[in-house]
């Protein structure tokens, strides 16, 4: 069961990560990265962030790139949230493929 504090920190991290990725992807045209959900561990030391990436063909490449640069993303998050959080959680990024799943279901339903 998540505490109110965990939920508040999840929302804060989701908002700030979304802003960080929006600014970074503004330089690369045709790519959109959004943070669909974040989960923070009960001790607030680990954050799992689920990313939705468009176009989905480049999603694996972009997840690997973001994971390789996780230190700079965490540093930027610390600059933005340092006054509100004592410890900036370790970041782990995962691909949120729910939109691809929805497209696949729509495709199957339209054939039938």
N, C-alpha and C positions, 0 to 999 in steps of 0.2 A: 504494500500500500504506500502510495506516494504522499509525502507531506506537503503542506502548503508552500513551505520554503523551496522544496525541490521543484514544484510546479512553477514557482515564480522565477527561479534560476533557469529552468528549461526555456521559459518564454523569453527571458532576457538574452540568453545565448543564441536562441533561434533568430531573434530579431537582429542581433549584431552580426552573426555569421551571414545572414541573408544580405545585409548591407555590404559586408566585406566582399562577398562573391559577386554582388551586383557591380561594385566598383571595378573589380578585377576583370570581369567578363565584358565590361563596356569597351575594353581595348580590343577584344577578339569578337569580330562581327559574326553573327549567325549562331552564337552559343548562349544558352541561358541556363544558369545553375540556380536552383532554388532549394531552400532547406525546408523539407516537408514536415519533419518531426525531430525533436531532440529528446533524449532520455538522459537523466543525470543519476548516477549511483547514489545510494543513501548517504554515503560519507562525502559526497560532492567532489570526489577526486577524478571521476571518469565521466565523460560525456559521449554518448553515441549519437551521431548526427546522420540522419537519412537525407540524401540529396536526390533531387529529381533533376535530370539533365536532359536538355533538348539541344540538338537532335540526339536521339537515343543511340544512333550508330557510333557516336564518339564517347559514349558514357564510360566505358571501361577505361579508355585512354585518359579521360579527365579525372576519374576517381584515382587512378594511379598517380597522376600528376599532383593532385591535391594531397594525397597521402605522402608523397615524397617531400612536399613542402609544408608539412603539418607544423613544423616549428615556427615558420614565419606567420602562419595563420593564427597559431596560439599566441604569438607575440602581439599581433595586431588586436586580437581579442582582449588580451591583457591590458593594452593601452586604452581600450574603450571601456572595459568593465572593471578595471583595477580598483576603482574607488568603491565599488559595490560588492566585490568578492575578495575574500582573503586569499584564497588559492584559486588560480585559474585551472580548471580541470584538464586532464589529459584528453585530447580529442581523438576520436575514432570515427572514420567516415564510412558509410555504407550506401549502396545504391538503392534507391526507392524505385522499384520498377512497377509500381501499381498502375501507372498510366499506360504502360505497354501491355499489362495484363488486361486492362479495360478495353484497349484497342483490339486485342486479340479476341476477347469475348464478343465485341461488336461485330468483328469480321466474321466470326463463326455464326452469329445470329443472322446476319444479313445473307449468308449463303443458303440458310435453311428455309 
